[in-house]
Amino acid sequence: MADQPLRKITDFSDMENGITVSPTGQSGNVMSKHYSDQAEMFVMGKFRKMLMSRKEIESKSKTLLLKPEQP
């Protein structure tokens, strides 16, 4: 796998307020709908907030519930 460009700024005294951007988006998988969702941000020099705490991650997350079919 080739190295992927990434920009990340982390203040180790304030870990919960770091910023990052990756032109290959949230997923390095070319088949993912998120593959290039940060490319324009990367080109424009913009960043997105890194989610570092469990509370913050859970507040931004979606839940997928799989239920088996009943016989």
PQR file with spaces between the fields and no chain letter, atoms N, CA, C, O and H, PARSE charges and radii, in Angstrom:
ATOM       1  N    MET     1       0.845   -1.181    0.000 -0.4000 1.5000
ATOM       2  CA   MET     1       0.000    0.000    0.000 -0.0000 2.0000
ATOM       3  C    MET     1       0.889    1.242    0.000  0.5500 1.7000
ATOM       4  O    MET     1       1.833    1.342    0.784 -0.5500 1.4000
ATOM       5  N    ALA     2       0.587    2.156   -0.859 -0.4000 1.5000
ATOM       6  CA   ALA     2       1.353    3.402   -0.940 -0.0000 2.0000
ATOM       7  C    ALA     2       1.031    4.304    0.241  0.5500 1.7000
ATOM       8  O    ALA     2      -0.059    4.246    0.809 -0.5500 1.4000
ATOM       9  H    ALA     2      -0.179    2.075   -1.496  0.4000 1.0000
ATOM      10  N    ASP     3       1.994    5.134    0.598 -0.4000 1.5000
ATOM      11  CA   ASP     3       1.747    6.109    1.664 -0.0000 2.0000
ATOM      12  C    ASP     3       0.662    7.083    1.225  0.5500 1.7000
ATOM      13  O    ASP     3       0.658    7.538    0.081 -0.5500 1.4000
ATOM      14  H    ASP     3       2.880    5.182    0.136  0.4000 1.0000
ATOM      15  N    GLN     4      -0.244    7.399    2.119 -0.4000 1.5000
ATOM      16  CA   GLN     4      -1.335    8.319    1.834 -0.0000 2.0000
ATOM      17  C    GLN     4      -1.052    9.652    2.509  0.5500 1.7000
ATOM      18  O    GLN     4      -0.631    9.674    3.666 -0.5500 1.4000
ATOM      19  H    GLN     4      -0.240    7.029    3.048  0.4000 1.0000
ATOM      20  N    PRO     5      -1.276   10.772    1.810 -0.5600 1.5000
ATOM      21  CA   PRO     5      -1.078   12.078    2.443  0.2800 2.0000
ATOM      22  C    PRO     5      -2.095   12.294    3.565  0.5500 1.7000
ATOM      23  O    PRO     5      -3.242   11.855    3.479 -0.5500 1.4000
ATOM      24  N    LEU     6      -1.664   12.954    4.574 -0.4000 1.5000
ATOM      25  CA   LEU     6      -2.512   13.224    5.730 -0.0000 2.0000
ATOM      26  C    LEU     6      -1.980   14.479    6.399  0.5500 1.7000
ATOM      27  O    LEU     6      -0.768   14.660    6.518 -0.5500 1.4000
ATOM      28  H    LEU     6      -0.732   13.311    4.643  0.4000 1.0000
ATOM      29  N    ARG     7      -2.885   15.345    6.835 -0.4000 1.5000
ATOM      30  CA   ARG     7      -2.490   16.501    7.640 -0.0000 2.0000
ATOM      31  C    ARG     7      -3.185   16.363    8.982  0.5500 1.7000
ATOM      32  O    ARG     7      -4.380   16.077    9.058 -0.5500 1.4000
ATOM      33  H    ARG     7      -3.869   15.198    6.738  0.4000 1.0000
ATOM      34  N    LYS     8      -2.423   16.570   10.025 -0.4000 1.5000
ATOM      35  CA   LYS     8      -2.973   16.412   11.369 -0.0000 2.0000
ATOM      36  C    LYS     8      -2.264   17.381   12.298  0.5500 1.7000
ATOM      37  O    LYS     8      -1.038   17.487   12.284 -0.5500 1.4000
ATOM      38  H    LYS     8      -1.452   16.802    9.963  0.4000 1.0000
ATOM      39  N    ILE     9      -3.048   18.090   13.106 -0.4000 1.5000
ATOM      40  CA   ILE     9      -2.476   18.987   14.107 -0.0000 2.0000
ATOM      41  C    ILE     9      -3.015   18.561   15.464  0.5500 1.7000
ATOM      42  O    ILE     9      -4.223   18.574   15.701 -0.5500 1.4000
ATOM      43  H    ILE     9      -4.044   18.004   13.117  0.4000 1.0000
ATOM      44  N    THR    10      -2.108   18.186   16.342 -0.4000 1.5000
ATOM      45  CA   THR    10      -2.489   17.717   17.671 -0.0000 2.0000
ATOM      46  C    THR    10      -1.739   18.512   18.729  0.5500 1.7000
ATOM      47  O    THR    10      -0.509   18.572   18.720 -0.5500 1.4000
ATOM      48  H    THR    10      -1.127   18.175   16.150  0.4000 1.0000
ATOM      49  N    ASP    11      -2.482   19.115   19.632 -0.4000 1.5000
ATOM      50  CA   ASP    11      -1.904   19.790   20.790 -0.0000 2.0000
ATOM      51  C    ASP    11      -1.984   18.780   21.939  0.5500 1.7000
ATOM      52  O    ASP    11      -3.067   18.509   22.457 -0.5500 1.4000
ATOM      53  H    ASP    11      -3.481   19.067   19.640  0.4000 1.0000
ATOM      54  N    PHE    12      -0.855   18.238   22.328 -0.4000 1.5000
ATOM      55  CA   PHE    12      -0.864   17.189   23.348 -0.0000 2.0000
ATOM      56  C    PHE    12      -1.317   17.676   24.716  0.5500 1.7000
ATOM      57  O    PHE    12      -1.559   16.863   25.608 -0.5500 1.4000
ATOM      58  H    PHE    12       0.025   18.458   21.907  0.4000 1.0000
ATOM      59  N    SER    13      -1.435   18.972   24.896 -0.4000 1.5000
ATOM      60  CA   SER    13      -1.972   19.492   26.152 -0.0000 2.0000
ATOM      61  C    SER    13      -3.494   19.651   26.067  0.5500 1.7000
ATOM      62  O    SER    13      -4.147   19.966   27.062 -0.5500 1.4000
ATOM      63  H    SER    13      -1.239   19.633   24.171  0.4000 1.0000
ATOM      64  N    ASP    14      -4.054   19.429   24.868 -0.4000 1.5000
ATOM      65  CA   ASP    14      -5.497   19.565   24.651 -0.0000 2.0000
ATOM      66  C    ASP    14      -5.910   18.556   23.569  0.5500 1.7000
ATOM      67  O    ASP    14      -6.365   18.941   22.491 -0.5500 1.4000
ATOM      68  H    ASP    14      -3.524   19.173   24.060  0.4000 1.0000
ATOM      69  N    MET    15      -5.747   17.283   23.866 -0.4000 1.5000
ATOM      70  CA   MET    15      -5.935   16.203   22.889 -0.0000 2.0000
ATOM      71  C    MET    15      -7.311   16.189   22.225  0.5500 1.7000
ATOM      72  O    MET    15      -7.440   15.732   21.089 -0.5500 1.4000
ATOM      73  H    MET    15      -5.377   16.970   24.741  0.4000 1.0000
ATOM      74  N    GLU    16      -8.321   16.672   22.902 -0.4000 1.5000
ATOM      75  CA   GLU    16      -9.677   16.578   22.376 -0.0000 2.0000
ATOM      76  C    GLU    16      -9.996   17.654   21.329  0.5500 1.7000
ATOM      77  O    GLU    16     -11.110   17.683   20.806 -0.5500 1.4000
ATOM      78  H    GLU    16      -8.217   17.043   23.825  0.4000 1.0000
ATOM      79  N    ASN    17      -9.050   18.527   21.018 -0.4000 1.5000
ATOM      80  CA   ASN    17      -9.314   19.576   20.048 -0.0000 2.0000
ATOM      81  C    ASN    17      -8.341   19.574   18.878  0.5500 1.7000
ATOM      82  O    ASN    17      -8.031   20.625   18.316 -0.5500 1.4000
ATOM      83  H    ASN    17      -8.145   18.503   21.443  0.4000 1.0000
ATOM      84  N    GLY    18      -7.858   18.384   18.513 -0.4000 1.5000
ATOM      85  CA   GLY    18      -6.989   18.261   17.356 -0.0000 2.0000
ATOM      86  C    GLY    18      -7.803   18.322   16.069  0.5500 1.7000
ATOM      87  O    GLY    18      -9.018   18.123   16.075 -0.5500 1.4000
ATOM      88  H    GLY    18      -8.110   17.531   18.969  0.4000 1.0000
ATOM      89  N    ILE    19      -7.112   18.602   14.968 -0.4000 1.5000
ATOM      90  CA   ILE    19      -7.770   18.653   13.665 -0.0000 2.0000
ATOM      91  C    ILE    19      -6.993   17.790   12.676  0.5500 1.7000
ATOM      92  O    ILE    19      -5.794   17.569   12.842 -0.5500 1.4000
ATOM      93  H    ILE    19      -6.125   18.764   14.964  0.4000 1.0000
ATOM      94  N    THR    20      -7.682   17.309   11.652 -0.4000 1.5000
ATOM      95  CA   THR    20      -7.064   16.439   10.669 -0.0000 2.0000
ATOM      96  C    THR    20      -7.809   16.531    9.349  0.5500 1.7000
ATOM      97  O    THR    20      -8.948   16.995    9.295 -0.5500 1.4000
ATOM      98  H    THR    20      -8.657   17.488   11.518  0.4000 1.0000
ATOM      99  N    VAL    21      -7.153   16.082    8.284 -0.4000 1.5000
ATOM     100  CA   VAL    21      -7.800   15.936    6.983 -0.0000 2.0000
ATOM     101  C    VAL    21      -6.997   14.899    6.189  0.5500 1.7000
ATOM     102  O    VAL    21      -5.770   14.851    6.266 -0.5500 1.4000
ATOM     103  H    VAL    21      -6.228   15.704    8.328  0.4000 1.0000
ATOM     104  N    SER    22      -7.708   14.083    5.436 -0.4000 1.5000
ATOM     105  CA   SER    22      -7.097   13.056    4.594 -0.0000 2.0000
ATOM     106  C    SER    22      -7.800   13.057    3.245  0.5500 1.7000
ATOM     107  O    SER    22      -9.023   12.921    3.199 -0.5500 1.4000
ATOM     108  H    SER    22      -8.705   14.122    5.374  0.4000 1.0000
ATOM     109  N    PRO    23      -7.069   13.206    2.147 -0.5600 1.5000
ATOM     110  CA   PRO    23      -7.739   13.276    0.851  0.2800 2.0000
ATOM     111  C    PRO    23      -8.444   11.982    0.466  0.5500 1.7000
ATOM     112  O    PRO    23      -9.302   11.981   -0.417 -0.5500 1.4000
ATOM     113  N    THR    24      -8.092   10.885    1.119 -0.4000 1.5000
ATOM     114  CA   THR    24      -8.812    9.640    0.843 -0.0000 2.0000
ATOM     115  C    THR    24      -9.952    9.439    1.824  0.5500 1.7000
ATOM     116  O    THR    24     -10.474    8.332    1.954 -0.5500 1.4000
ATOM     117  H    THR    24      -7.395   10.886    1.837  0.4000 1.0000
ATOM     118  N    GLY    25     -10.337   10.486    2.505 -0.4000 1.5000
ATOM     119  CA   GLY    25     -11.524   10.457    3.361 -0.0000 2.0000
ATOM     120  C    GLY    25     -11.409    9.556    4.572  0.5500 1.7000
ATOM     121  O    GLY    25     -10.313    9.199    5.005 -0.5500 1.4000
ATOM     122  H    GLY    25      -9.913   11.386    2.399  0.4000 1.0000
ATOM     123  N    GLN    26     -12.553    9.201    5.104 -0.4000 1.5000
ATOM     124  CA   GLN    26     -12.614    8.374    6.296 -0.0000 2.0000
ATOM     125  C    GLN    26     -12.203    6.942    5.998  0.5500 1.7000
ATOM     126  O    GLN    26     -11.827    6.200    6.906 -0.5500 1.4000
ATOM     127  H    GLN    26     -13.443    9.491    4.752  0.4000 1.0000
ATOM     128  N    SER    27     -12.273    6.553    4.742 -0.4000 1.5000
ATOM     129  CA   SER    27     -11.955    5.190    4.371 -0.0000 2.0000
ATOM     130  C    SER    27     -10.894    5.184    3.287  0.5500 1.7000
ATOM     131  O    SER    27     -10.994    5.941    2.321 -0.5500 1.4000
ATOM     132  H    SER    27     -12.579    7.156    4.005  0.4000 1.0000
ATOM     133  N    GLY    28      -9.890    4.349    3.429 -0.4000 1.5000
ATOM     134  CA   GLY    28      -8.901    4.170    2.379 -0.0000 2.0000
ATOM     135  C    GLY    28      -9.370    3.157    1.347  0.5500 1.7000
ATOM     136  O    GLY    28      -8.632    2.828    0.419 -0.5500 1.4000
ATOM     137  H    GLY    28      -9.810    3.734    4.214  0.4000 1.0000
ATOM     138  N    ASN    29     -10.589    2.661    1.503 -0.4000 1.5000
ATOM     139  CA   ASN    29     -11.171    1.663    0.611 -0.0000 2.0000
ATOM     140  C    ASN    29     -11.800    2.372   -0.591  0.5500 1.7000
ATOM     141  O    ASN    29     -12.750    3.137   -0.423 -0.5500 1.4000
ATOM     142  H    ASN    29     -11.188    2.928    2.257  0.4000 1.0000
ATOM     143  N    VAL    30     -11.285    2.129   -1.799 -0.4000 1.5000
ATOM     144  CA   VAL    30     -11.787    2.813   -2.987 -0.0000 2.0000
ATOM     145  C    VAL    30     -13.254    2.488   -3.289  0.5500 1.7000
ATOM     146  O    VAL    30     -13.893    3.206   -4.058 -0.5500 1.4000
ATOM     147  H    VAL    30     -10.514    1.508   -1.936  0.4000 1.0000
ATOM     148  N    MET    31     -13.785    1.442   -2.711 -0.4000 1.5000
ATOM     149  CA   MET    31     -15.186    1.073   -2.934 -0.0000 2.0000
ATOM     150  C    MET    31     -16.126    1.755   -1.940  0.5500 1.7000
ATOM     151  O    MET    31     -17.343    1.655   -2.089 -0.5500 1.4000
ATOM     152  H    MET    31     -13.266    0.858   -2.087  0.4000 1.0000
ATOM     153  N    SER    32     -15.602    2.433   -0.948 -0.4000 1.5000
ATOM     154  CA   SER    32     -16.412    3.081    0.081 -0.0000 2.0000
ATOM     155  C    SER    32     -16.962    4.418   -0.396  0.5500 1.7000
ATOM     156  O    SER    32     -16.292    5.138   -1.137 -0.5500 1.4000
ATOM     157  H    SER    32     -14.613    2.515   -0.827  0.4000 1.0000
ATOM     158  N    LYS    33     -18.182    4.754    0.026 -0.4000 1.5000
ATOM     159  CA   LYS    33     -18.741    6.060   -0.310 -0.0000 2.0000
ATOM     160  C    LYS    33     -17.966    7.191    0.363  0.5500 1.7000
ATOM     161  O    LYS    33     -18.112    8.352   -0.018 -0.5500 1.4000
ATOM     162  H    LYS    33     -18.726    4.169    0.628  0.4000 1.0000
ATOM     163  N    HIS    34     -17.145    6.863    1.359 -0.4000 1.5000
ATOM     164  CA   HIS    34     -16.350    7.872    2.066 -0.0000 2.0000
ATOM     165  C    HIS    34     -14.918    7.976    1.539  0.5500 1.7000
ATOM     166  O    HIS    34     -14.090    8.673    2.126 -0.5500 1.4000
ATOM     167  H    HIS    34     -17.026    5.920    1.669  0.4000 1.0000
ATOM     168  N    TYR    35     -14.620    7.281    0.426 -0.4000 1.5000
ATOM     169  CA   TYR    35     -13.236    7.239   -0.056 -0.0000 2.0000
ATOM     170  C    TYR    35     -12.648    8.621   -0.308  0.5500 1.7000
ATOM     171  O    TYR    35     -11.530    8.895    0.128 -0.5500 1.4000
ATOM     172  H    TYR    35     -15.292    6.714   -0.051  0.4000 1.0000
ATOM     173  N    SER    36     -13.364    9.489   -0.994 -0.4000 1.5000
ATOM     174  CA   SER    36     -12.771   10.796   -1.319 -0.0000 2.0000
ATOM     175  C    SER    36     -13.542   11.954   -0.696  0.5500 1.7000
ATOM     176  O    SER    36     -13.503   13.076   -1.202 -0.5500 1.4000
ATOM     177  H    SER    36     -14.272    9.266   -1.348  0.4000 1.0000
ATOM     178  N    ASP    37     -14.238   11.684    0.397 -0.4000 1.5000
ATOM     179  CA   ASP    37     -15.097   12.732    0.954 -0.0000 2.0000
ATOM     180  C    ASP    37     -14.350   13.874    1.649  0.5500 1.7000
ATOM     181  O    ASP    37     -14.979   14.838    2.085 -0.5500 1.4000
ATOM     182  H    ASP    37     -14.270   10.774    0.808  0.4000 1.0000
ATOM     183  N    GLN    38     -13.034   13.784    1.758 -0.4000 1.5000
ATOM     184  CA   GLN    38     -12.270   14.887    2.321 -0.0000 2.0000
ATOM     185  C    GLN    38     -11.287   15.478    1.307  0.5500 1.7000
ATOM     186  O    GLN    38     -10.478   16.336    1.661 -0.5500 1.4000
ATOM     187  H    GLN    38     -12.523   13.001    1.404  0.4000 1.0000
ATOM     188  N    ALA    39     -11.348   15.034    0.064 -0.4000 1.5000
ATOM     189  CA   ALA    39     -10.393   15.481   -0.955 -0.0000 2.0000
ATOM     190  C    ALA    39     -10.462   16.994   -1.176  0.5500 1.7000
ATOM     191  O    ALA    39      -9.429   17.662   -1.220 -0.5500 1.4000
ATOM     192  H    ALA    39     -12.005   14.337   -0.224  0.4000 1.0000
ATOM     193  N    GLU    40     -11.671   17.531   -1.314 -0.4000 1.5000
ATOM     194  CA   GLU    40     -11.801   18.978   -1.545 -0.0000 2.0000
ATOM     195  C    GLU    40     -11.295   19.761   -0.333  0.5500 1.7000
ATOM     196  O    GLU    40     -10.631   20.785   -0.492 -0.5500 1.4000
ATOM     197  H    GLU    40     -12.510   16.988   -1.278  0.4000 1.0000
ATOM     198  N    MET    41     -11.604   19.287    0.873 -0.4000 1.5000
ATOM     199  CA   MET    41     -11.105   19.953    2.081 -0.0000 2.0000
ATOM     200  C    MET    41      -9.579   19.975    2.071  0.5500 1.7000
ATOM     201  O    MET    41      -8.967   20.995    2.390 -0.5500 1.4000
ATOM     202  H    MET    41     -12.143   18.454    1.002  0.4000 1.0000
ATOM     203  N    PHE    42      -8.962   18.843    1.702 -0.4000 1.5000
ATOM     204  CA   PHE    42      -7.506   18.727    1.674 -0.0000 2.0000
ATOM     205  C    PHE    42      -6.906   19.753    0.717  0.5500 1.7000
ATOM     206  O    PHE    42      -5.954   20.451    1.066 -0.5500 1.4000
ATOM     207  H    PHE    42      -9.459   18.015    1.442  0.4000 1.0000
ATOM     208  N    VAL    43      -7.467   19.842   -0.493 -0.4000 1.5000
ATOM     209  CA   VAL    43      -6.969   20.772   -1.508 -0.0000 2.0000
ATOM     210  C    VAL    43      -7.123   22.225   -1.054  0.5500 1.7000
ATOM     211  O    VAL    43      -6.255   23.055   -1.325 -0.5500 1.4000
ATOM     212  H    VAL    43      -8.241   19.275   -0.777  0.4000 1.0000
ATOM     213  N    MET    44      -8.222   22.532   -0.365 -0.4000 1.5000
ATOM     214  CA   MET    44      -8.501   23.903    0.070 -0.0000 2.0000
ATOM     215  C    MET    44      -7.795   24.264    1.381  0.5500 1.7000
ATOM     216  O    MET    44      -7.923   25.392    1.858 -0.5500 1.4000
ATOM     217  H    MET    44      -8.927   21.857   -0.145  0.4000 1.0000
ATOM     218  N    GLY    45      -7.048   23.312    1.972 -0.4000 1.5000
ATOM     219  CA   GLY    45      -6.325   23.592    3.213 -0.0000 2.0000
ATOM     220  C    GLY    45      -7.223   23.609    4.437  0.5500 1.7000
ATOM     221  O    GLY    45      -6.873   24.204    5.456 -0.5500 1.4000
ATOM     222  H    GLY    45      -6.944   22.396    1.585  0.4000 1.0000
ATOM     223  N    LYS    46      -8.386   22.955    4.346 -0.4000 1.5000
ATOM     224  CA   LYS    46      -9.317   22.908    5.478 -0.0000 2.0000
ATOM     225  C    LYS    46      -9.100   21.633    6.282  0.5500 1.7000
ATOM     226  O    LYS    46      -8.455   20.692    5.819 -0.5500 1.4000
ATOM     227  H    LYS    46      -8.670   22.472    3.519  0.4000 1.0000
ATOM     228  N    PHE    47      -9.647   21.618    7.491 -0.4000 1.5000
ATOM     229  CA   PHE    47      -9.505   20.482    8.397 -0.0000 2.0000
ATOM     230  C    PHE    47     -10.857   20.126    8.997  0.5500 1.7000
ATOM     231  O    PHE    47     -11.824   20.878    8.877 -0.5500 1.4000
ATOM     232  H    PHE    47     -10.171   22.382    7.868  0.4000 1.0000
ATOM     233  N    ARG    48     -10.906   18.987    9.635 -0.4000 1.5000
ATOM     234  CA   ARG    48     -12.078   18.602   10.415 -0.0000 2.0000
ATOM     235  C    ARG    48     -11.606   18.199   11.810  0.5500 1.7000
ATOM     236  O    ARG    48     -10.474   17.749   11.992 -0.5500 1.4000
ATOM     237  H    ARG    48     -10.120   18.376    9.732  0.4000 1.0000
ATOM     238  N    LYS    49     -12.477   18.364   12.772 -0.4000 1.5000
ATOM     239  CA   LYS    49     -12.140   18.059   14.166 -0.0000 2.0000
ATOM     240  C    LYS    49     -11.972   16.560   14.353  0.5500 1.7000
ATOM     241  O    LYS    49     -12.768   15.770   13.845 -0.5500 1.4000
ATOM     242  H    LYS    49     -13.396   18.729   12.624  0.4000 1.0000
ATOM     243  N    MET    50     -10.948   16.177   15.075 -0.4000 1.5000
ATOM     244  CA   MET    50     -10.769   14.766   15.414 -0.0000 2.0000
ATOM     245  C    MET    50     -11.654   14.453   16.615  0.5500 1.7000
ATOM     246  O    MET    50     -11.684   15.210   17.586 -0.5500 1.4000
ATOM     247  H    MET    50     -10.301   16.819   15.488  0.4000 1.0000
ATOM     248  N    LEU    51     -12.361   13.353   16.547 -0.4000 1.5000
ATOM     249  CA   LEU    51     -13.179   12.911   17.676 -0.0000 2.0000
ATOM     250  C    LEU    51     -12.306   12.027   18.550  0.5500 1.7000
ATOM     251  O    LEU    51     -11.869   10.961   18.117 -0.5500 1.4000
ATOM     252  H    LEU    51     -12.336   12.739   15.759  0.4000 1.0000
ATOM     253  N    MET    52     -12.052   12.459   19.770 -0.4000 1.5000
ATOM     254  CA   MET    52     -11.100   11.756   20.627 -0.0000 2.0000
ATOM     255  C    MET    52     -11.715   11.130   21.870  0.5500 1.7000
ATOM     256  O    MET    52     -11.143   10.193   22.428 -0.5500 1.4000
ATOM     257  H    MET    52     -12.407   13.325   20.122  0.4000 1.0000
ATOM     258  N    SER    53     -12.862   11.620   22.317 -0.4000 1.5000
ATOM     259  CA   SER    53     -13.444   11.059   23.540 -0.0000 2.0000
ATOM     260  C    SER    53     -14.607   10.138   23.183  0.5500 1.7000
ATOM     261  O    SER    53     -15.276   10.338   22.169 -0.5500 1.4000
ATOM     262  H    SER    53     -13.327   12.381   21.864  0.4000 1.0000
ATOM     263  N    ARG    54     -14.840    9.150   24.001 -0.4000 1.5000
ATOM     264  CA   ARG    54     -15.935    8.201   23.770 -0.0000 2.0000
ATOM     265  C    ARG    54     -17.274    8.929   23.666  0.5500 1.7000
ATOM     266  O    ARG    54     -18.085    8.624   22.792 -0.5500 1.4000
ATOM     267  H    ARG    54     -14.297    8.986   24.824  0.4000 1.0000
ATOM     268  N    LYS    55     -17.503    9.890   24.559 -0.4000 1.5000
ATOM     269  CA   LYS    55     -18.765   10.641   24.571 -0.0000 2.0000
ATOM     270  C    LYS    55     -18.969   11.366   23.242  0.5500 1.7000
ATOM     271  O    LYS    55     -20.057   11.326   22.667 -0.5500 1.4000
ATOM     272  H    LYS    55     -16.844   10.138   25.269  0.4000 1.0000
ATOM     273  N    GLU    56     -17.926   12.022   22.762 -0.4000 1.5000
ATOM     274  CA   GLU    56     -18.004   12.766   21.512 -0.0000 2.0000
ATOM     275  C    GLU    56     -18.217   11.820   20.314  0.5500 1.7000
ATOM     276  O    GLU    56     -19.014   12.111   19.422 -0.5500 1.4000
ATOM     277  H    GLU    56     -17.042   12.055   23.228  0.4000 1.0000
ATOM     278  N    ILE    57     -17.513   10.710   20.307 -0.4000 1.5000
ATOM     279  CA   ILE    57     -17.658    9.728   19.225 -0.0000 2.0000
ATOM     280  C    ILE    57     -19.077    9.168   19.208  0.5500 1.7000
ATOM     281  O    ILE    57     -19.698    9.077   18.149 -0.5500 1.4000
ATOM     282  H    ILE    57     -16.866   10.474   21.032  0.4000 1.0000
ATOM     283  N    GLU    58     -19.588    8.795   20.373 -0.4000 1.5000
ATOM     284  CA   GLU    58     -20.942    8.238   20.441 -0.0000 2.0000
ATOM     285  C    GLU    58     -21.998    9.268   20.030  0.5500 1.7000
ATOM     286  O    GLU    58     -23.019    8.899   19.450 -0.5500 1.4000
ATOM     287  H    GLU    58     -19.084    8.869   21.233  0.4000 1.0000
ATOM     288  N    SER    59     -21.770   10.544   20.320 -0.4000 1.5000
ATOM     289  CA   SER    59     -22.756   11.563   19.964 -0.0000 2.0000
ATOM     290  C    SER    59     -22.828   11.785   18.447  0.5500 1.7000
ATOM     291  O    SER    59     -23.846   12.251   17.936 -0.5500 1.4000
ATOM     292  H    SER    59     -20.941   10.844   20.791  0.4000 1.0000
ATOM     293  N    LYS    60     -21.749   11.452   17.730 -0.4000 1.5000
ATOM     294  CA   LYS    60     -21.700   11.639   16.272 -0.0000 2.0000
ATOM     295  C    LYS    60     -21.943   10.340   15.507  0.5500 1.7000
ATOM     296  O    LYS    60     -22.000   10.342   14.277 -0.5500 1.4000
ATOM     297  H    LYS    60     -20.922   11.073   18.145  0.4000 1.0000
ATOM     298  N    SER    61     -22.084    9.240   16.227 -0.4000 1.5000
ATOM     299  CA   SER    61     -22.188    7.928   15.587 -0.0000 2.0000
ATOM     300  C    SER    61     -23.624    7.525   15.304  0.5500 1.7000
ATOM     301  O    SER    61     -24.576    8.011   15.915 -0.5500 1.4000
ATOM     302  H    SER    61     -22.038    9.238   17.226  0.4000 1.0000
ATOM     303  N    LYS    62     -23.732    6.623   14.357 -0.4000 1.5000
ATOM     304  CA   LYS    62     -25.014    5.995   14.055 -0.0000 2.0000
ATOM     305  C    LYS    62     -24.929    4.555   14.527  0.5500 1.7000
ATOM     306  O    LYS    62     -23.843    3.981   14.602 -0.5500 1.4000
ATOM     307  H    LYS    62     -22.959    6.228   13.860  0.4000 1.0000
ATOM     308  N    THR    63     -26.077    3.974   14.845 -0.4000 1.5000
ATOM     309  CA   THR    63     -26.110    2.595   15.304 -0.0000 2.0000
ATOM     310  C    THR    63     -26.737    1.715   14.230  0.5500 1.7000
ATOM     311  O    THR    63     -27.780    2.048   13.667 -0.5500 1.4000
ATOM     312  H    THR    63     -26.959    4.441   14.785  0.4000 1.0000
ATOM     313  N    LEU    64     -26.100    0.610   13.959 -0.4000 1.5000
ATOM     314  CA   LEU    64     -26.642   -0.378   13.037 -0.0000 2.0000
ATOM     315  C    LEU    64     -27.050   -1.585   13.873  0.5500 1.7000
ATOM     316  O    LEU    64     -26.208   -2.218   14.510 -0.5500 1.4000
ATOM     317  H    LEU    64     -25.253    0.339   14.416  0.4000 1.0000
ATOM     318  N    LEU    65     -28.319   -1.898   13.869 -0.4000 1.5000
ATOM     319  CA   LEU    65     -28.831   -3.018   14.644 -0.0000 2.0000
ATOM     320  C    LEU    65     -29.254   -4.126   13.693  0.5500 1.7000
ATOM     321  O    LEU    65     -30.150   -3.934   12.871 -0.5500 1.4000
ATOM     322  H    LEU    65     -29.003   -1.384   13.351  0.4000 1.0000
ATOM     323  N    LEU    66     -28.616   -5.278   13.803 -0.4000 1.5000
ATOM     324  CA   LEU    66     -28.952   -6.429   12.966 -0.0000 2.0000
ATOM     325  C    LEU    66     -29.765   -7.406   13.793  0.5500 1.7000
ATOM     326  O    LEU    66     -29.338   -7.825   14.869 -0.5500 1.4000
ATOM     327  H    LEU    66     -27.888   -5.433   14.471  0.4000 1.0000
ATOM     328  N    LYS    67     -30.925   -7.764   13.296 -0.4000 1.5000
ATOM     329  CA   LYS    67     -31.795   -8.717   13.987 -0.0000 2.0000
ATOM     330  C    LYS    67     -31.986   -9.942   13.097  0.5500 1.7000
ATOM     331  O    LYS    67     -32.349   -9.810   11.928 -0.5500 1.4000
ATOM     332  H    LYS    67     -31.272   -7.423   12.422  0.4000 1.0000
ATOM     333  N    PRO    68     -31.747  -11.120   13.639 -0.5600 1.5000
ATOM     334  CA   PRO    68     -31.960  -12.325   12.830  0.2800 2.0000
ATOM     335  C    PRO    68     -33.461  -12.524   12.565  0.5500 1.7000
ATOM     336  O    PRO    68     -34.303  -12.158   13.384 -0.5500 1.4000
ATOM     337  N    GLU    69     -33.768  -13.105   11.418 -0.4000 1.5000
ATOM     338  CA   GLU    69     -35.156  -13.404   11.108 -0.0000 2.0000
ATOM     339  C    GLU    69     -35.660  -14.494   12.055  0.5500 1.7000
ATOM     340  O    GLU    69     -34.927  -15.412   12.422 -0.5500 1.4000
ATOM     341  H    GLU    69     -33.084  -13.403   10.753  0.4000 1.0000
ATOM     342  N    GLN    70     -36.913  -14.366   12.434 -0.4000 1.5000
ATOM     343  CA   GLN    70     -37.509  -15.380   13.305 -0.0000 2.0000
ATOM     344  C    GLN    70     -38.018  -16.540   12.438  0.5500 1.7000
ATOM     345  O    GLN    70     -38.683  -16.298   11.431 -0.5500 1.4000
ATOM     346  H    GLN    70     -37.508  -13.620   12.135  0.4000 1.0000
ATOM     347  N    PRO    71     -37.718  -17.801   12.809 -0.5600 1.5000
ATOM     348  CA   PRO    71     -38.172  -18.954   12.020  0.2800 2.0000
ATOM     349  C    PRO    71     -39.677  -19.138   12.045  0.5500 1.7000
ATOM     350  O    PRO    71     -40.196  -20.066   11.425 -0.5500 1.4000
